[in-house]
Amino acid sequence: MRKYIYSFSAALVLAAGFSSCVKDKYLNPVSQTALSDATAFDTKPRIDGQVMGIYSGLKSGQLLGGRYFIYNDVRPENFLSNDGNRVTARAAWEFSETSGDNEVNNLWAACYTTINRVNVFLEGMEAKGNAVAGADAGRFNGEARFSRALAYYSLLQFYCRPYWDGNGARPGVPLRLTAIKGGGYNNLKRSTVGEVYQQILADLNYAEQNLLLNNGTAILNTTRAHRNTAIALKVRVYMSMQNYTAAITEANKMVPAAAPFVAATGVPNALSASLASVYSTYTTNESMFSMPFTTVDPPGTQNQLGFYYMPLGVGGANGIFYLNPSGVIADAGWTATDARRSFVITNGGKQWLAKYTNPGPFLDWTPVIRYPEVLLSLAEALVRTNNTVDARAVALLNAVRNRADAATTYTTASFANATALTNAILQERNIEFLGEGIRSIDILRLGLDFPAKSVPGFSVSAVPASSSAYYWPTPSEESRYNALID
């Protein structure tokens, strides 16, 4: 099984910066593990190894290995800080990031490291690898382009204004599509938000057309992109662009018209009957894309979700963020018998999130995309497009709620109007994806204010959508080396 876990060396992936010759074989021995750009695409196993290396870039603890989710979780109202250490996301929680902060620089660097791995790979495939890979070339390129799309989408959530502000016309991030293999590539202006989104969609459209319908095993269908994974990410992207018609079109490719809403093509993605299994076995058909970990390939110190969210001392956790008693857990509509309440535990007079309970080194897989997100996005898009209490949207909402709370079933009569139904869907997302990085994405895409919050002795005011604190500053390291960044 370990051959599917992303533990490949970066040397296998970054075929860059190689010396032109070796003058002395003793002073400059030939590496037995690293591959030169001349041989990295000589065999299909080497090509596949590079694809796995791209995934390992996404799985960095500074990105989808943990930190990306933590920052997205703690900016909104559901978590309170139990630790004033800026190294462990306090700055993100209190909206006090500066250009020199580690979190601002490290997330940016992790995204662009992954992007450059993709660019190096795609150029190598064009030069030699496509011919070597044969029928598998499209799949390999599709996985790479899916990964690049996900990295760029991650950047857009932190470093620029949302799409709704100017319909994508505001400054985005540098759109790097050429492999950096040496000096002279640093200077690049920001593309617009819209231009970056268009590249993301181009990558995902390619991925959809070239990825396998089914990767063949449960673990591969969870840890490597397949066709439905690309479609699901497109749904998320279109929701962030407020293009609800396109989101419906994409979601309908896999979601049937009526319950039980098992994906009609490709991997039979569906809600797991057991909610607990989603966070323990990790490879249910509900988990469309996750970052896996093993004892030899842990998420890294101070990056792990359980380390942040479990109480101090429990399994070695540090108890850094606890649940806000005035946040989503205060919702009376989230009933006591709802299975998702089992993830809320009490310790030391505070409530904590217990979705990620493996003790140190905290090997819980990080859930990047789960099928209920597609269902709830489709429900929301239907209501916003039709401006009615849409019956199918209610059925999709019920599918997610009933899996955890069989006693609560909505009807169209449960909602006075389309706004009431939309609010119920958004709150369902808030409950369902608590601790999975979705709440901040929803706030940003809808132009909502980040709510005020406080802990004893310290308060954070609400952050309106017009505030400069709504997004992060340009990293100081990027400004240092890129003379064209603003």
Order of alpha helices (4+ residues) and beta strands (2+ residues): alpha-alpha-alpha-beta-alpha-alpha-alpha-alpha-beta-beta-alpha-alpha-alpha-alpha-alpha-beta-alpha-beta-beta-beta-beta-alpha-alpha-alpha-alpha-beta-beta-alpha
